[in-house]
Amino acid sequence: MRSTLARSVAAVGLGAALTLAPVSIALADPTVPNPIDEPFVDVSIGDDSEYNNEANWEYWLVELGFEGVSCEKTDYRGDGPTVYEVPDYDSESTPWLLAVVKAGADPSTDGMTNDLYWEPVPGEQLEHNSGKNISHVILCSAYVETETTPPTTPVTSTTTTSTTTTTTGTSTTTTGTTTTTTPVTGPVVETDRPAGGDMSQVGLFAGAAALLAGATALVLGRRRQSAEH
C-alpha cells in the first residue's frame, strides 16, 4: 500500500522514458498556477476547486512538456473507499503518469486534501495520507518513448591470392586466382609468405649435368682406345 509519506521521491524508472518536449495545447484555462513544482516527486497539496477538474490536470501536465496526456476522474460522491486500486493501462504506450487522490477537507487532513502519486502501476493500492475515505481520484496517462536498436551489419574482408607456376623446356604454365570472404572480428594483419622452390628447375639442371658427364666420359673413352692402337 502506498502513501505520500512512504514514497517521497519518484524521479526514476519510467519517468526517465516519458517524452518531455515543449508543447502548447489549450486543454483548459485554469485560474490558479500549476500546482506541480517538480515532476516525479510524490507530495500532498492543499485544497482548491480547480484541483477537482481533470481537464486542468491535463493542461498542467502538457504545460510541463508531457505529450499525449489524458486524465480521467473517478468520483465516489460520498463516502468512498480508503484504498484505491490502480486499474490496467488503456494502452501499453500510454502508461499511467499521475494519480491525484483526494479526501474530504477537514482538520484531519491538515489542509492537504490532494495527494499526488507519480507513475502508479496496475494493481497498486493507493490511499490518502490522512487515512480518510477517498472522495475522488484523477488518473492521468501520457505517451512514452520507445527506443529501437538497429541490427548490426557484419563487416567482411575479401582476400585475393594469385598463384603462377612456370616450367621451362616442356613447359606448363598454371595461373589460379582464389577469392575468400571472411567476417572481420579485429584488425586485418597481412603476413608475407616466402615462395616455394621450383623443383622443375632443379631437375633440369641435374639432367644437364648428367648429360655433360656422359659426354665427357665418352670422349675420354675414345681417346684411350686411340692411344692403345
N, C-alpha and C positions, 0 to 999 in steps of 0.2 A: 504494500500500500504506500502511496507516495503523497507527500505533503511538501509545501514550500520550505519548511524548516529542514526536511530530510535531504533536499536537493537544492542547494543554493546556486550552483554553477553548472551550466549545461552547454558549454561552448565547444563540445567535442562531438565526434560521431557524425551523424547525418548532417548536422549544421554546417560542417565544412564543405559538404557537397551541394548544398542548396544554392540555387542560382541567385546571385546578387548583381543587379545592374540598375542604372538609373532608369526609372520608368515613371511616366506621368499619365495616370488614368484617373479620371474623375468618377469614382465609385460612390462617393458620398461627400457631404460637406459638413464635417463635424465642427462644432463651435469651440471645442476645447483642444489644447495641444495634445500631440501624440504622447500617450502615457508610457510608451516603451522607451526607456532610457538606454537599455543595452540588450540587443537580441541574445537569445540562448542563456539568459540568466533568469531563473525562477524567482519571482518576487510576489509580494502582496501589495496591492494598490488600493486607494480609497474608493469612495462611492461617488458615482456621478451618473445621471440618467443617460449620458452619451455612451457610457460603457455597456449599456444594455442592448445596443444596436449592433448586430453582426456586420452590417454594411460599413459601419465606422471602423471596425477592426480590419476589414478588407482594405479600406483606404489607408489606414496607418501602416499596415504591413507592406503594401505597394509603395508607400512613401519611403519606406526603409530600403527598397530595392528588390523585394521578392517578386517573382513572376508567377503568373497562373494562380493567384491567390483566390480561394473560395472559402467562405465561412458559413456554417450552419448553426442554428440555435435549437437547443432542447430546453423548452420551458416547462417546468413542473407545475406552475400555477398553484402554489400552496406548499404544503409540507412535502418536500422531495426526499430522496434517499440521502444518507450520509456518505455513501460511496458511489462514485460514478465509474462504470467500466467502459474503457475506450473501445469503440466498435472497429470493425475491419476497415481497411482503406477502401475508398471508392475506386482507386487505381494505384498500381504499384509505382507509377511515375509521379503521382501526387500524394505522397505520404502526409500524415498529419504534421503540421508545423507548430501549432499553438492551441492550447486549451485554456479558456478563461472560465474558471469555476467560481460562481458567486453564491454567497449565503446572505440571508437577510441582515439588514443593518440593525444592530443593537449593541449594547455595551460589550457583549462577549466577543465581538469581532474587533474591538479597539479601532473602529473606523476603517479597517482594512477588509472590505467586503469582497474584493475580487483577487483571486489567486491565479497567477499566470504560470502555466506549466508548458515548457518547450519540448518539442519532439516526443509527444506521447505515442506509445505503440499499442496496437490492438491487444486487448485483454488486460492492459494495465489498469489498476484501480487508483482513482484519484479521490481525494477528499479535501474539504475546506480546512484551512489551517486551524480554524476555531473548533472544528468537530461538529459544527451545526449542520442542520439539514441544508441540502443544496437547493437553491431556488431556480437556477438555470445554468447551463453550460454552453459556451460558444466554442465550437471546434473548427479550426481553420487548417486548410491544406495548401500546398504550393508545389510547383514543379521542382524536380531535381535534375542535375546534370548527370548524364551517363557518359563515362569516358570509354573510348574504344581504342584498342591497340592494334595497329596494322600488322598483318602477318609478316614474318621475316623472310626475305628472299635470299636463298642460299647463293653464295658467291662461288664461281668456279674459275679455274685457270686452265688454259689449253697449252699443251706442250707438244711440239712437232719435232720428230727425230728423223734425220735422213741418213741412210747407210749406202755406201758405194763400194763395190769390190771390183778390182781390175786385175786381170791375169794376162801377161804378155805371152807371145808365142801363139799357142792355141788359146785365144783369149775369150774370156767370158766376162761380161760387164753386167752387174746387177745393181739396180738402184731401187731402194724402197723408202717409203715415207709412212711414218706411223703417227697418228694424232690421238692424244689421250686427254680427256677432260675429267678433272677431279675437283671435288669441293675444296675450297681454301679454308683451312682452320687456323692458319697462322702465316707469318711471313714466308714468302716463297724464296727458297735458297737454291741457287743453281750451282751444281758441283761439276767441274770439268773431269771427264773420264779419259784416261790415256787410251790411244787407239791400239788395237791388237796387231801383232806382227803378221806379215803376209807370207804364209808358208809356201805359196806357189813360187815366190821369188827365190826362196832358199833351195827348193827342189831344182829350179832352173840352173842356178849356179853349181849345184852339186853334179848335175848331169854333164855340164860343160867341162867341169874339172875331170870327170871320169873319161870323157872322150879324148881330152888332151893327153891324159896319162896313157891311154891305149895307143894313141898315135905315136907318142914318144917311144913306147916300148917296141912298136912295130919297126920304126926307123932303126933303132939300136940293133934289133934282131937281124935286119937285112945287112947292116954294116958288118956285124960279127960273121955272117956267112961269107961275105965277100973277102974278108981277111983270111979266112981259113983256106979259101981256094987260091 
